[in-house]
Amino acid sequence: MTSSTLFSPWQLDALRLPNRIVVAPMCQYSAQDGTPGDWHLIHLGQLALSGAGLLVVEATAVSPEGRISPADLGLYSDANEAGLARVLAAVRAHAPIAVALQLAHAGRKGSSRAPWDGGAQIAPEAPGGWPTVAPSPLPHAPHEAAPQALDEAGLARVREAFAAAARRAARLGLDGLEIHMAHGYLLHQFLSPLANRRSDAWGGRLAGRMRFPLEVFEAVRAAFPAERPVWVRVSATDWVDGGWDLASTVALAQALKARGCAAIHVSSGGVSPAQRIAAGPGYQVPFAERVKAETGLPTIAVGLITEPEQAEAIVAEGRADAVALARAMLYDPRWPWHAAARLGGQVPAPPQYWRSQPAAHKDLFSGARFGQR
């Protein structure tokens, strides 16, 4: 039996996970009209074999205009659903891991090029571009095209798009859903006073700015099977004076908890190019710690968590319930294996890989018989 908290089981509502390592959602900008292809099969396949307890599929747009880039993953068409079904079938056949998906809408940060192509916004009239939407007609950066402010009919369309994507996710058998309310995308735009200047019921004071994101959560929660968890990723602060802050995040988390939210995945930033982020190892962990302490909600910490001992301390000290890794997992897709070896834990691994188990760590793979051929 492991003495490592990081490698102890974690219960996320009815979903039981073998450890507290989460593969964070990471955009790949490699889909065709929202549909995944062979790249996603290879990419998600290798991450699914990582030994992590939970794999969260990248930000997946609920509508074509909700994509960040023309090559973003989507779940708004039958073709998207069929493509994801193909990828998920391969993962489930060979990888012992729970799989969730992050539902997203880019809002005013949509119609952009992939990062390796510069990431700049594509003008609405240019090939591959489209008009974007937001709570208010304010561009993300001064040189970008202003988005169209969503009216009540537009809000209803977005809500229904999230619900429709959740129904597709349910048909795909996904183990959970994460709703993206972070990093400056549409739902974060509603939350932040830097992006939301509305004077109607969906703007103004904190309760008004939270209203639409909470409506979206309720729509998704109602559309997804009750026994499967739905949680939210938030930006705890905008890192800009006068923007969204940690106290507001706590209030949002309390409102989400009352509506059946299973956990809060705590990140930060993204809504303004004026942000000044004080980055360093585990720099966002204090945000997750406060949300957990003040709401009692399970929290997932993320951000420059790179070392096994660092991750162990975060969960063992009760600062968060789980840790999410993104770039560190891309750099080392067997990070959980190596962490388990250092911390005395066990990881799930397919039998085809059991013979790679080092003699010094003969109990590394749960269920394995060392030396099996």
C-alpha positions, 0 to 999 in steps of 0.5 A: 500500500502506497504512503504517497497521497499523490498516488492515493485514490480520488473520488470525483463525485461517482468517478473513482480515480486511481491517483490525483494526477490530471492531464490538463487540457491542451489545445492542439490546433490540429482538427479539420472543421472541428473533427479530430484525425490521426494526430489526436489518435496519437497524441491522446493515445500516448497521454492515455498511457501516461499512468495519470488518473484522469485525461482531460481532452483539450478545449472543445468548441461548442459551435464553429464560431466558438473555436479559437482557431480554424483548426480547433477541436469541436463537438457541434456536428455529427462529423465531430462526434464520429471523429471523437468516437473513433479516437475514444474507442482506441483509447478505451481499448488499450489505456486504463484511464478515465477521460473527460472533455473540456467544453469551451467557447472562445468568444472575442478570442476566436478567429485566431491563427495557431500559435506557431503561425503567430497567434494573431487574430484573423480578420472577419473578412479574411479567408478562414476568419469569422466575426466573433461574439462577446458580452460587450463590443470590446476587442481583446487587444486594441488592434483587433476587430471588435466582437458583436455583443450577444443579445438575448437570442445570442445568449440563448444560442450559446447556452443551447450550444453548450447543452447540445455538446454535453449531450453529444459528450454523454453519447460518447461515454465521456467520464466527465466534463470540464467547462472552460471559464478561464483564460479570457474565453467567452465565459471568463469574458462575462465574469471579468469587468475588464471585458463585460461592460453590460448594463443589463441583467448579465453585467454590472455587479458581480451577481450580474456578471456571474449570471450567464456562466452559471446559466451555462453550467446549469444547462450543461449539468442538466444535459449530462448524466447525473452520475457523471461529474461536471466541473469548471476551470477558472482564472482566479485572477486577471492579474490586472488592477480592477479585473476579476480577482480571487475574492470573486472566484471564491464567490463563483465557486460557492455559487457553482457548488450550490448548483452541483459542481464537482470541483474547481480547476484553478488557473489564472489570467488570459483576459487582457494583454495588460496582465502582469503574471508573477510566475514561478514554481506552483505560483497558482497553488495559493489560489486553489488553496483558498478556494478549497479552504473557503468553499470546501469544493475539491480543487485541482491545482495547475501551473508550473508543477513539475517535480514529483515531490512538489506535487506530493506536498501540494496534495499531502498538505491539503492545499489541493485535492489533485494536480494538473500537468500540461507542458510537463506531461508533453515533455515527459509523457511518462511523468506519473511513472517516474513520480511513482518510482520516486514516491513509492506509488503505483500506476496503472499500465498496460500489460504490453509495458509491464516488462519495462518495470525496473527491478528496483521498482518491482511494484511500480505497475499495479496488477503487474507480475514482474518479469512476465513475458 
